[in-house]
Amino acid sequence: MTTRSAAAALGAIAIALSPSFALRATEGTPALAIGAAEAKPEPIVLAMSAAFSGPSRGLGIEIYRGARAYFDDVNAHGGVAGRPIVVKAYDDGYNPAPAIYNTIQAIEQDRAFLLFSYVGTPTVTRVLPLLKRYSSRSVYLFFPFTGAQPQREAPYDGEVFNLRASYRDETYALVDRFATIGRKRIAILYQADAYGRSGWDGVRRALKAHDLTLTAEATYERGTPYTAHLTRQVEILRAAKPDAIIAIGAYAACAAFIRDAVDAGWKIPIANVSFVGSENMLSLLYPEERKSGRDYTSMLVNSEVVPSYEDVSLPAVAEYRSLMQRHAPSAPDVADLKGYTQLGYSFAGFEGFLNAKVIVEALRRLNGDFDPKRLKGVVESIRDFDLGIDAPISFGPDRHQALQYVYFAAVERGQWVPAVDWQRWAK
Amino acid sequence: MKTSRLLTKVLIGEVILFAAIGLATSGIAAWTLASKLSAEFSSKGTAIATSIANASDELILTRDASTIQSLVDQYRQIRGVGYVFVVDGDGTIVSHTFVPEVPPEIKAIHRTAWNEPGGDKVSQQNVRVAGGGDYIDISAPVLAGVGGAVHVGMDRGVITADIRSTVLTDLLVVGAIFAGAVVVAAVVVGRIARPLSALREHAQRVAQQNLDDGLEPDEATLGALGQGRDEIGELSLAFLAMERAVSRHISRLRQLAGELARYNETLEATVAERTRELRDKNAAIEAALENLKQAQDQIVRQEKMASLGALTAGIAHEIKNPLNFVNNFADLSRELAVELKEDLERPGTVLDPKVAPDVPDILDQLELNLSKIKEHGVRADGIVRSMLLHSRGTAGQQQPTDVNALARDALNLAYHGMRANDSSFQVALDMDLEPAAAAPIDVVPQDLMRALLNITNNACYAAYHRRAGSGGRVALRTRAIGGGVEIRIRDNGDGIPDDVRARIFEPFFTTKPAGQGTGLGLSISHDIIVGIHNGRMTVETEPGTFTEFIIVLPNRSPNAR
């Protein structure tokens, strides 16, 4: 009798718990950014699920702001074919499950015209199957902020358009440069998920091309905040005596790793890929450096997939800076801005700006007929479009990857500047 | 209400029972969960590993590692999955979920090579990671082992935690049921124990109770006893019924006792009343006896006086004739003696000289003697006449008479008679005669006059001879009473001593010096008042102070008819 009572009680507990699951699911459903939706004319809704909260929120916020700078300007000039462009922002906190829910919400309820500038590999790789599910509705993902391979390869390359170079491009470039300056024992710190694995895979392939193998590897959990300590990872990698470290991670964890490595007295070049969000990383490390007097930044070299926004000789840079000044775009309402300082300019913001610029070009090429089925063909028809970064882009039915260029940035006086001279990190 | 012993016993029983249940169910649950969850985790891990292996054969060979990682990460979310890693055909770990690195114990996991027997099968082994817990490592071959293997580590810590939480839940549930059971037991036992306790207390009260007190239980006890239609309730009801029966009998007994007590009281009262009546009757009898005695005394006295009177009268009658002879011949003889003496004194008469000198003296002496005889003969004759009055009866006729005048005449006559004999006699007279008493009533005036004269005479004598000397006073009062007249004659003389008083109406009794009274006055007066007039005559006296004769005369004397 008692056993049965216990079983019944357990059942009751399970029933009691299930609403909280439901609640969590509800919480996972993103709050909608209030778009300037008007009855007339009907806006073009671009859905953007990204990290607007949590340790990687800086990426989502800055990409959004950069894109908004351009969209606001287009809207200020009448929009596209008289229709304003609205970016509907959803917060997924850099987690796969909310990203999936957000996408379904955007497609099913918010009637998004396309998916725009999603942030992160673990999120995007999980959203990809949804694009297959909605292929009949011609839902496409444009310019996700990730260099991972899945969206660049079959079976999803048909539903995704990539602007930025891939992590494989970035890691190849980094390994090439390190090998050039004699640093061939490469260790890797990577995020224990699809993003980190993507970078890991890239680094391995690059090393293999040089007949090298990974010297050491260590992982960290996605979502690790800057306040966490990564001394274990530092010890693991340091024990293998590498020449250089390539970090495939988010800015909070990577900054923490750099801090702990320097604090441990380890002086070694550390390279981060574009996804890290260089400015956000520096905004963590530079105050720390000013405060402690330790040198956290001189051994940093980051690979970027867009030119430096300091290179004002480029027309797009000038346009970006001017439109950021003019429209001063703010973060979306869904963003968690507590303790966050919005950046002036950033690589991520500039990339969002460039993404927006290509989208507007594509929308214009629709010539007022906003049939989503036409979108893919229209984008694939773009040839040698001048973005203003001295790198004309082209798309085609077999070409959904526009850029391959990798740029390097280093810190000088608290600023990211183009890294030209690698000899200073030579072994 | 103090803790019921019954409740304590039930609680102890419950504690033992629930402790046993808790331990037993917890132990069974723990054991069952340990075996079931191990098996469950094993099959779960096998399913996951096989699933990933089947899905990733193409991925491992052709695709970016992040695709596998993305797949692996999804399974990492499944509860109980501690880790997942994938090795390729060269044995390199191409995807894993470890942070911060792949533990050496995991790297050391040996899997049978694809070209060895069993290399194409799912295998399972236990792995303990230092500082990382215990795992059931399940490895599934990819492409029959050629493409590598997928390892899934099922966390035994989850099993332990599950067992712990289940046991805890079980104990909590048992504890909660225990608490509920305690409450239920408390209520039920309370419902049993309270009436029982109330019954017991009531029974004790009843046992200790003075039977004079009521046996009915009070409201609270009734409330406690009355509830419940179970055996306790029936017991209570039976007890109450018994008690009521006892109560009825007792009240019947009490009623009988009351009646008995009332009978007793009535009996006592009756007895007391009878006693009182008897006492009254006794008193009446005594009074009657006293009256009888008095009457008898009076009768005796009257008979005595009557017989005395008759005797006296007889004697007087017999003495009267001889006495007449004595008186007459004494008188005659004295005359003869006088004649003889005169004869002798005549000249001429010579007598023998020898006797001559003595003869005149003797004749004088003879004459004196004969005078003395005559004198005393007359006095005796007076006495005899008085005596004869007793026997004579009434001589006079009754006639309406003014008693006031009669009494006043009697007193005046007595007074002047006394003064006639003794010139020094002096007493004060005080007469208070009510006019109403002057109404004529039927009396024999001559007799009544004698009686009153006797009494007033005595009064004057007493008043005059009082030892206190002068100041004697005699009062006469009359007043009309219903149907008659009352006459009071009072003197302030020396009164009559008690021994004398009893005899004052006897004939020949007198306190006067010899020769001064015959002792017949009051006796005759008594005869006259009582005998002739059918009245009453009493005397009140206080020695040294006064004497008062009270005479009541009825208006109609039966003798007057």
Interface residues (C-beta under 8 A of the other chain):
Chain A: T2 T3 S5 A6 A9 L10 I13 P96 T121 P122 T125 R126 A148 Q149 P150 E153 A192 D193 A194 Y195 G196 R197 S198 W200 D201 R204 E217 A218 T219 Y220 E221 L230 R232 Q233 I236
Chain B: I21 G22 A24 T25 I28 A29 R63 D64 A65 S66 T67 I68 Q69 S70 D73 Q74 V94 S95 H96 T97 F98 V99 P100 E101 T166 T169 D170 L172 V173 V174 A176 I177
